[in-house]
Amino acid sequence: MLSKGWAKSAQIAYFLFFALSFFGPALGGIALAGVTLYPARVLAPIAWLTAGIFFVRQRTLPRNWSSLFLGLWALWALVSLFWAQDINLAVRDLGNLAAGLSLAALAPLLSGKEERAAGVWLGSLGFCLLLAWTEYFTAWHLPVSRFSRGAQPHLARRPTAVFANENNFAVFLNLSLPFLWAGWDRFPRFLPRLGTAVAVFSCLYMLAVTGSRLNYLVLAVAVLIFACFLTPRGRRVRVLAVLTATVVCTWLLFVFFDPALGGYTVADCLAGVRSLLSWLETGQSGGSNSLAVRVNLFKEGLRLLVATKGAGAGPGNFEVWVASRAASETRGVTSPHNWWLELLAEYGVLIFTAYLLFYFDLLRRLWRDWRRHWLSRALALALAVFPLAAAGPSSVMTFMPHWLLLALARVQAETEGAESCAC
């Protein structure tokens, strides 16, 4: 009975940790030793404590490849403090990593409650969409938003919801759309489908408003993968047509009803295309320097990796390297702006390779079972598009939906795998 009580306590603590992680620093926090303690981070040690007591009393510990990898990552991060140039930045990033790894490591506590956790994701999405519409019509933002600090006032109606910028919010929308599309068949009644339709429209409209060019591409890839590979035969052409028409019509509504912001966004997209074509032709970016900066940041990451003999610079120290040793022009930008670069340059070849194995193993298992469960279908699509979306945010280490996605994908893959073995 006591073990059951601790199991329930651990599960409740983790659920609160999981739910509050969607909001990150948007709920405020206290700065302590270079790390900001916001509500989710306060709950993390409580979840670990209750889970630890439960596992000790049960005399069992999770033993699988996922747990070994997450433990290895935590250990490597600690060891890498010995060669990190800036220990303060390293400690700050170690706090971010600890929160993310905690979500993934304690995910087995969600076993049997996966749909409830998916409901928390959808509930958080609903809150973010309501906040996004408010931002769009009033230009009011939470203090965490860059627009609340006066950045680019002519774009202040772009939504950021609980994130620091509109680009991160766009990634969250692209990771959330798979839950809505996959859930359409799961909830056949009128009211749930009406709510789903409103949420899909809101996601697409807000995605258009964000002006995140990379995430427009991510959306197109998501539509193709969902319609062509994650939809039963006989329905694929219809689903592709419906989704494409919905995306196009939403874009047209945005441009028609908001010609000022819509026109700016279209012009910015065209400038991005010209910049890409110019870079492909000459190797130099024209019109916008964003692409050139990203390419140079990637070059610096490779130089860093060679200089550290594949070990990486240590948590958070990519910025230090670029600021002090960069041989390429980055125009003052020091953040990696690419998760794969961030992971490789800061944690080295070992963790980068192990992460790829961990990630694509989750994708493989969920892809294999997408016909069995709507949540496996949703997570398979979200995992399939994240590698491209991850090239957008300035840093994915602090982007909590990434860790929440890994946590939910891990427990769903392990649960479905156990059921398959039982069959």
N, C-alpha and C positions, 0 to 999 in steps of 0.2 A: 504493500500500500504506500509505504514511504517512497519507494522508487517511482511509483506512478505519480505521486505528488510532485517529485522533483522533475519528472519528465514533463508534466503539465506546466510547471513554473518555467522550465527552460524553453518550452515551445512558446509560451506567452511572451517571455522576454525577447526571444528571437523575432517573433512576429512584430512587436513594437519597433525593434531595431530595423527590421526589413521595411516597415511602412514609413518610418521617419527618415530613412536614408534617401527616399525620393526627394526630400526637400533640402537635404544637406545644410549648408550655411544660411539658407534663406530664412530659417527660423531664428537666426541669431546665435551667438555663442560667446564664450569667454576665452581670450587669448592666454595661453599658459605655455611657457618655455618654447615659444615659436610655433606651437600647434594650437589651432582654434578648437575648443571643445564645444561643439554644438550638440543638440539633443541625441542624435543618432550615435555619436561617438561616446556619449556618456552611457548609453544603453549597451554598447558593445561589451565592455568588461562584465556587466551584469549577466548578459547572455552567456559569456564564457564561463562565469562562475557557476551558474545554475546548471549548465550543460556538463561542466566538469564534475560536479557533485553527482549528477545523474549517472554519468559514465563510470565513475569510480564505484558507486553502489551497485551498478549492474556488472561491474568487472569486465566491461567490454569497451573497446575503442574502435572507431571506424578504420578499417584497414583495406584500402584500395589504392589504385594508381592515383586518383584525384587527390586524396588526402596526402599521399607521399609528395606529390608535386607541390601542393600548396605549402607544406612544411619546408620543403627544400627552398622554395622562393623566399620564405620568411628568414630562414637561416642564412641564405646567400646575401640578402639585404643587410642583415646585421654584420656579417663579415666584411662586406664592401665598405662599411664605415671607416675601416682602417686606411683605405686609400682615397676616400672622398676628399676633394679639395676644400669644400665649404661644409663644415660639419653642421652648421645651423640649417642650411638648405636640406642637407641629408636627413636630419632629424624631422624637419617639417614633412618631407616626402615620405619618410618612414611612417609617420602618423597616418598619412593618406593611404599608404599601402596596407597598414594594419587594419584600417576600417574595411577596405575592400576585401582583403583576404579573409577577414572574419565573416563577412557575408557569405563567401563561397565555402569556407571550411565548415561553418555551422549549418549549411543548407540541409543536411540530412534530417534536421529537426522539423523540416516541412513535410517529411514523408507522410503521405496520406492526406495532406492539406494543400496539394499543389493548386487545385482550382481556387481555393480560398486566397492563396497568394496571388494568383492571376487576377482575382477580383480586386485585391489591393492595388495591383498595377493599374487596372482599368479605372478604379476609383481615383487614383492619383492623377491619371490622365484627364479624367473629367474635371477635377479641380484646376489643373493647369490650363485646360481649354477655356474654362470660365474666366480665369485670370487673364488669359491671352486676349479674349474678346474685350475685356475691360481695358487692357493696355491699348488695344487697337483703336478703340473709340475715344479714350480719354488721354492717352500718352502718359498715364500714371504707371509707375513701376515700383516694385519692391526695392529696398535699399541695396540688395545684392546685384541688381542689374547695372550694367555699364551706363545705361541711359539715365539712371537716377543720379549719376555723377556728372551729367552734362555732356556726355560724349555724343557727337554727331546729332545735334538737336533736330535737324531736318529729317532724321530717320526715327524719331522718338516713338512713332506709332508702331514700329516693329515690335512684336511680342518677344519677351524673354522668359515669361512665367517665373519659375523658381530658380532659373539659371542665370549665370553672369552675362551671357550674351545670346543673341538670336541664333547663332550657329549651333550652339549646344542644344538649344530647344528644338531646332530642326532635326538633329540627330535623334533626340528622344521621340519626336513624332514619327520618324521613319521606323524606329524600333517598336512603336506602339501599334501602328497600322496593321501589322500581321495578326495581332490579337483580335482586332475588329473584323478583319476579313475572314479569318479562320472561325471566329465565333458566330458568323452569320448563319451557318448551317447548324451550329450547336444550339442556337436559341431561335426556334422557328415561329414563336408567337409574335403577334403584331407589335405590341408595345416594346419588347426587347429589340425587335428589328428596327422599329422607328428610332429608338435611342441609338442603335448602332449606326444607322444611316446618318443621323445628325452628327454623331461623333466623327464618322469618316469624312463628311463634308467639312467639318470644323478643322480636322487635321490637315486636309488638303489645302483649305483656304489659308490657314495660318502658315503652312509650309511655303505657300506662294509668297505670303507677305514677308517672311523672314529674309528673303533675298539670298538664301544660302545656295549658291550655284552647284556646289558638289552634291548637296542633298537633293537637288532636282534630278541629277543623274542617278542617285541612289534609289529614288522613288521609281524611276523608269525601270531600273534593274529589278526592283522588288515586284513590280507589276508583271514583268516577263517571267520571272521565276515562279511566282505564285500561279499564274494562269497556265503556264506550259509544263510545269513539273510537279506542282503541289495541288493539282486539281484533277479529279477523276477524268478518264478519257470520255469523250462524248460531250463534255461541258467546257472544254478548254477554250475553244474559239469564242463561245458566248461570254465566258468570264473575262477573257482578254478584251473583247469589244466593250463590255460594260465598264470595266475598270479604266480603259483608255478614254472612253467617252466622258466618264466622270471627272477624270483628271483634267482633260482639255476644257470641259464646260466650267469647271471651278476656276481655272486660270482665266478664261474669258470673262467670267463674272467679276473677278478681282480687277482686271484691267479696265472693264467697262464702268464699274461703280466707284473705282478709286483711281482715276486716270493719272493723278499726280504721283502717288507712290508706285502704281502699276507701271507707268511709263518709265520711271526711274529704274525700276527693277528690270524691265525688258532691256533698256539701254545698257545696264550694268552686265546683263547676261551676254549681250552682243559684244560688249567690250572684252568680256572674258573669253569668248570664242576667238575673237581677233588676236588676243594675247596668246592663246594656245597655238593658233595657226602660225603666228609669227615665231614663237619659240621652236616649233617643229621645223620651220624652214631655216631659221638663222641661228637657233640656239640662244637667242636673247628674247626677253619678253617685251612686247609692245603694248601700249594702251594701259595696262595694269602691271605693276611690278610684283603682284602677289605670287604668281607662278615662279618667277625668277627667284624670289626669296625662299620659297619652299624647296626648290631644286638645290639652292646653295646650302640650306639647312641640312638637307640630305647628304650633301658632299661632306659637310662638317661632321656629321654623325659617323660616316665611314672613316674619316681621318681619325676621329676620337677612338673608334674601335681598334684601328690598327695600332695607335699609340699605346693603348691599354692592353694590347695583346689579347683582345677578345673578351676581357673581363668586364668592360664597361666602366663608366665614370663614377658609378655609385648613385644612390637615390638623389634625384633632384639636381645633379651636378652637370647635366647637359648644358644648362643655362650658363653655368660658370665657365665651361669650356668655350662656348660661343662668345661670351663677353670678353674673355681674356686672350684667346688663342685663335680666333676665327681667321682663316686665310681668304674667305669669300665674303662678299658684300651681303649682309642680311638686313640692312637698313634699320638697325636697332632692335630687330626681333630676335629674342633668345630662346623662346619656348619652341619645342620641336614641331608642333603643329602636325603631328602624324604619330599615332599610337605605335605603329610598328617601329618607327625610328626611335621613339622615346624608350620603348622596351629594350631594343637592341643596344642603343648607345649607353643607357644607364645601368642595365642589368646583365649585359653581355650575351655571348653566344649560347651559353648553357641554358639560361632561363628563357631566352627567346625561343630556342628549339623545343624545350619542354612545354612552353606555353602553346606553341603551335600544335604539338601532339595532343595536349589536353583539350584545346579548343576544337580541333577538327575531329577528335574522337567523339566529343559531345554532338557535333553536327552530324557525324555519320550515324550515330545511334538514334538520334531524333528523326533524321531523314528516313531511316529505315522503317520507323514506326509511325509515320505521319498519318497513315490511313486508320490507325487504331484509336487515335485520340486527337481531338481538336487542338489541345494545348501543345502536343508534339508538333503538329503542323505549324502552329504559330511560332513556336520557338525555333523550328528548323529554318523558317523564312527569316526571322530576325537574326539568327546566327549567320545565315548565308549572305546577308547584305551588310552586316556590321564591318567586315574587313575593309569595304570601300568607305563606309561612313566614318570609320575610325581615322581616316586621313584628314578629317575636318577640324575637330576641336584642337585648341592650342595644347591641351594636355588631357589625356583620357584617364590618367591616374586619379584625378579628382572628380571625374565624371561618373557619378554613382550609378546611373542606369546600366552602365557596362557591367559593374559588379553584380547588380541585381539580376541582370540577364543571365550571367554565369551561374548564379546561385539557383535560380529557377530552372535553368536548363540542366544543371547537374542533378537536382533531385528528381526532375521529371525523367531524365534518361535512366537514372538508376532504378526508379520505380517501374518504368515500363520494361526495362531489361529484366528485372526480377519477375515480373508477371509473364514475360515471354518464356523465361526458363521454367517457370512453374507449369506452363502449358505444355 
